[in-house]
Amino acid sequence: MSAEIKVPTLGESVTTATIAKWLKNPGDSVAADEPVVELETDKVSVEVAAPEAGVLGPQLVAEGAEVEVGTILASVDAGSGAPKGAAPAKAPEAPKAPAGVQAQPVAAGPVARPATPPSDVAAQGAAHAPMPSAQKIMAEKGISTAEIGTGTGKDGRVTKGDVLSFLAQPPVAKAAAAPATPRTDDPREERVKMTRLRRTIARRLKDAQNTAALLTTFNEVDMTAAKELRAEYRDIFEKKHGGTKLGFMSIFAKAVMAALKEFPAVNAEIDGDDIIYREFVNLGIAVGGPNGLVVPVIRDAEKLGFAGIESAIAGFGKRARDGSLKLDELSGGTFSITNGGIYGSLMSTPIINAPQSAILGMHAIQDRPIALNGQVVIRPMMYIALTYDHRIVDGKEAVSFLVRVKQNVEDPRRLLLEV
């Protein structure tokens, strides 16, 4: 008797994944709940485990193929399994390409694909066939694959994100769209396929630029008081809270949440013709992982103290490095903070994480001369930046919000007194 290994539910708004790596080979013995295959989604990598102990059967989908939720990937046989070393199922061969043009393989997988209208198939070829979710929207909007060109999916397939990005373009840009001319690589260059996560990051950032009216305002913070506070209470804090270290991020997080109460539009979201205001803060903290930047979310962060925030951030950082962040930890944010200072950045203009309306950028602390009470003094200074969606946040609100964050960090007593 065999048990099927299927693509699990992948989380909010995630319907497809890419087979990143098979962790077990056909014929291998596997234990119940032992990881068998690694999937790469738009947000994180996910390991799919064997539902029961047994012998792994043939791999029905090859590495690199894109699959949908519910796709059968393999099976575990409690009795005799497939011969050890059996090869994964091969994708059907693509039609031969004209001379001088490299043929594109067709992604393997047992997922049933809706039939493409004959006229579109003739124009696009099997290699660039759109994904089912993309094809549905294309059919509704009357868009052909030729209009979109090469997609960002495996082997140039058009994805749902490609279609949405195309629809977001101005009419003139759509009319001018044309298939890209193949690039001739230099022998000294190396061509590497973008990972699914990197493609998603690129698409989301571009979508944010195309959709939102982005504007950035800057200020600078004198970090003297924050550094003194941290130096004075660092050891006591760490001892009291079981090894949790006191950092600057929790100070900024508390300063931000206090300012969001005063300027709620910065924590709001546009939904069609409506504005959604919130009485809670799901705070996104950008952290670097092996596959790129991700933004896990501290839910109801306004209810946490300094220790709770620092503990959550430390946990996110560790899981990001290990690649073990869960999908539900990466969704639902209402405001984000990113700290380019840990990489040495002195100033930058961060891009909002849509559908959020603003993001705060922290930067490196640098000793600089400033004028204070008519005297030139050296102080540890940090530039901060707020990028915001001008459709919902006015310039006065944005500047005032950033000034309040500055005041809260420069005098942390304001956070205690709520002034």
N, C-alpha and C positions, 0 to 999 in steps of 0.2 A: 504494500500500500504506500502511495506516495503523497507528499504534501507540497503544494505549490508555493513558490516564492514570488511574491508580487510586489510591484512598486507601491509603497504605502501612501496614505494621504500625506501630502508634503507641507501642508500649512496654508495659511491665508493667501489667496490669489496665486498660489503656485500649482500649476497643473501638469508641468512636464519636467523632466530631468535628463541628464546625460549620464551614460554609463562611464564613470571615470576609471574604475579599476575593478577587476575581479580579484577577490582576495583568496578564493579557493578554486581549485581546478576540478573538472569532471572526474568522478571516481574517488575524490577525497572524502574521508570520513569527517562529519561535522557534528558538533554537539548542539543541543537545543539552545537557541539564543546566541549562537556564535556568528559573528559577522561573516557574510559570504561575498557581498558585493558593495562597492562604494558608489553612491550616486552624487552628482554635482548638480545643485539647483541654482536658481538665480541668486540665492542668498548664501547658502552654506553647503558643505558636504554632509551627506547622510549615509550611514551604514545600514544595510538591510541584513537582518539576521535570519538564520534558519529557524523555521517554526517548530521543528522537532529534530531529534537526533537521527542520523542515518547516513546515507551515501549520496553525495551530490551528483545529480544527473547532468545531461548536456546543458551547456549555456545557450539559451535560446536567443540571446541578444549580444552582439559583439561590443567590445569597448569602443567608446566614441559615438555610439548610436543614441539618438534622442528617443525617449519613451514617455508615455503618459501614465498617469495614476491608474493602477489596476492592471498594467501590463504584466504578463507572466514572464519572469526572467529565467527561471529554472525550477527544478523540483528536487525534493529530498526523498529518496527511496529508503524505506526502513529495511528492505531486503537487499537484493543485488542491485547495484547501481550501474551507471554507464561505465564503459572501460576507462581506466585511468588515462588521462591525457587526451581525452576526446576533445576535438576542436570546437570552438563556438560556432554557432550557426552562421553561415556566410550570407552576406547581403547579395541580392540578385545583381548581376552585372549591369552596368549602365550602358546605354546605347553608345556605339562607337562615335567618337567625336571627329569632326573634319580634321584634315591634316593641319598640324601646327597648333592645335587646340588641345589642351590636356583634358582628358575625360574625368568627370567627377563621379565618385561612387555613390550609390544610393544607400541611405541609412537603413540598417537592418532593424527588424523588430516585428513582433506579432501584432502590433496595434493596427486595427482596421482603419483604413484611410478613406474618407469620403471621395467619391469620384470627382475628378476635375473636368470641367466642361471641355469638350474636344478642341475647341478653338484655342483655349488657353494652354492645353497640353502641347499642342503643336508649336506654340510660340515660345514656351518656357523650357521644354525638355524635362526629362525626369529628374535631373540633378538639382534643379532649382524649384521643384514642386513645393508649394507652400505647406506649412504645418496645418493640421485640421482646424485649430482655433483661428489661425490667420485666414484660411480659406473661407471660413464662415463669414468673417467680417468683409472680406473682399467681395464675396457674392452679394452681400447686402448693399455694399457701397458701389458696386459696379466697377471694381478696380481689377486690372490685369497684372500679372506678374511682370510683364515687360515694363509697365509704368514704374514699378518699385525698383526693379533691377535685382542685383545679387543681394540676398539676405544675409543676416548675421548668424543664422543657424548653421548646423553642421553641413558641410559641403555646399554652402551658399544658399541653403533653404530659407525661405521667407518665414519669419516668425510673427507672432501676434504683435510684438513690440515694434517690428519693422513697419507693419501696417499702420499702427497708431502713430508712429513718428511721421509717416508719409502723410496721413490725414491732418496732422498738426501743422504741416508746412503751408505757407501762403500759396494761393493759386498760381502765381507766377513761377514759384519754385517747383511746383508740381509739373507744370507744363514743360519746364526746362530739364526735368529729370531724364536721364538717359543711362543705359547700362555703362558701367565703368570699363574703360579700355584696359585689358590685361597689362600688368606691369612686368617689364623685363628685369629680372633680378640680376644683380652683380654677383659674380662667383664668390666674392668675399663677404656676401651678406648671408644671413641665416633667416629663413622664414619659419616662424613658430605660430601655430594656431592659437588665437586668443581663447582663454578659458571662458566658460559660461559666466562665471562671476565677473570677470573683467568686462565682457560684452554687456552685461546687465548694468554695471556701474557706469559705463560709457553712455548707454542709452538713457538711463535715468537722469544723469547729469545734463545731457543734452535736452531731454524733455523738459527739465526744470527751466533751462534757459529759454526754450521756445515758448513755454506756457506762462511763467511768472514774469512780473515786471521787477527784475532784481536790481537792488541798489545796496551799496555798502557804506556804512558810516564808521568812523574810527575815533578812538580816544586812547589815552594812555593812563596807566595805573601805577601809582607809587606803591611798591610792594613792601615797604619798610615794616608797616604794622603787621601784615600777614606773616612775614618772615620772623618777626620777633615773637608773635603768637605761637607759631609752629615750633620755634627753637625752645621756648619756655615750657611748652606742654607736651612736646613730642614723646618723651620717655614715659610720662605719667599716662598719656593717652594710650600708648601701645601696651603698657602693662595692664591697664584697666579693661581694655577691649580685646584681650586675648591675642595680642600680636598684630592687630590691625594698625597700620601706620597712618599717621596724619599727613596728608598731602595738601597741595594747593587746590586740587580739583574739587574737593568737598567744600572749600571756602567759596569758590566761584559758583558751585552748584547752589549753595544756600543763598548767595547773593542774587543769582539769577531768579530763583523761585520767589524771593521776596519782591523783586522788581516785576515779575509776571503778575502778581496779585494787583499791583498798581496799574499795569498796562496790559490788560487781558487780550487785546488784539494781537499782541506778539505771540500769544499761545493759542490763537484761534486758527480756523481753517475755512477756506472757501469751498463750498459744495454747491455747484451750479450757480444759482442766483442768491444763495443763502450764505450766511456766515455762522459758523458753529463756534460758540464760546464755551470754554471749559472751566470747571472749578477744581480741576486736578491737573497735575503735571506728570506726564510720562516722559522722563528725561532721557534722551538718547546721548550716549557717550561714544564718540568715535574711537575705535581701537584698531591697531594694525594686526593683521594675521598673516599667515604664510601665503595666502592667495589674494591679499589686498585688504583695503580698508572696509570694516564693517561697523555698524552702529547699533549695538545692543541697547535695550531700553530698560531703565529703572522705572517700574510702574509705581504710580502714586508716590513719587519721590518726595513730595512736600510733607509726607508723614514721617520721613526718616530723619534721624539725627546725623551728625558728622560721621560717626562710626558706621552706621548703616550704609551710608553712601560710599564711604571708602571701601567697605567690605564688598559691596556689590561691584564696584569698579575693578577691584583686584580680582574678583572671580571672573568677570568678563574678560579681562586681559589674559588670564591663564587659559580659559577655555578657547579664546580666539587663537592663541598660539598652538593649542592642542588640536584645533579644528573640531571641537566638541560643542560649539554653541548650538542651541536648539532654535528651530525656525520661529517659534512663538516669542523668543527673546529678541527678535530682530524686527518686530512689527508693532504698530500702535503708538509710536512716539509722537509727541506734540511739540517738542522743542529739542534742539540738539546743541551740544558743545563739542568742539574739536580743538585739539591742542597741538598745533604744529611746532610749538616751542620745544617739544621733546626731541625733535629732529633738527633743531637749530634755526627754525624760521623766525625772522624778525618781524615780518608783516606779510599778510596775505588777504585775499578776498574769498572766503569760503562760499560754497554753493549750497543752497537749502536742500534738505532731504524731503522732497515733495511727498505728501501734500502739506507738510509743515510750512509755516509762514516766515520762519526766521531761524538763524543759526548763529551762535557766538563762536568766534575764533580767538583762542588764546595763543600767545607767542612766547618767545624766549625772554627771560629776565636778563636785563643788561644794565650794568652801572653806567649812568649818564649824568652829565651836569644839568641841573635845572635851577631855575630861579625860585627861591623860597624866602618869603619875608624880606625881599630886597637883597638877598645874599645868594651867591652861586654855591650850590652844594651838590655833592655826588649822592645819588639815590638809585636803588635797584628799580628800574622801570620796565614795564611791560606794555606793549601796544596790544589793544584789543579791537576786534572788528565785529560788527553786526551786519550780516547780509539779511535783507528782508524783502518780502513781496510787497511792492508799493501799491498793489491793488487793494490790499487790506490794511496795511500799516502806513500811516502818514509819516512824513519826515520828522515832524515834531515829536510824535510818539517814539519813533526809533531812537532819535538822539537823546530824548529824556530817559528812555529805558537804559541806554548804555551809560549815561551819566549816573543813574541810580546804581547800576552794577559797580561802577568805579567807586562811588561813595561807600557802598557796603563793604567792598574789599579793602579800601584804604582805612576804614574804621569799622572793624568787625563788631564793635559794641552795638552798632545800629541793628544788627541781626538779632541780638539778644533783646533789645528794647523794642524791636519792630517799629522803628522810626525811619 
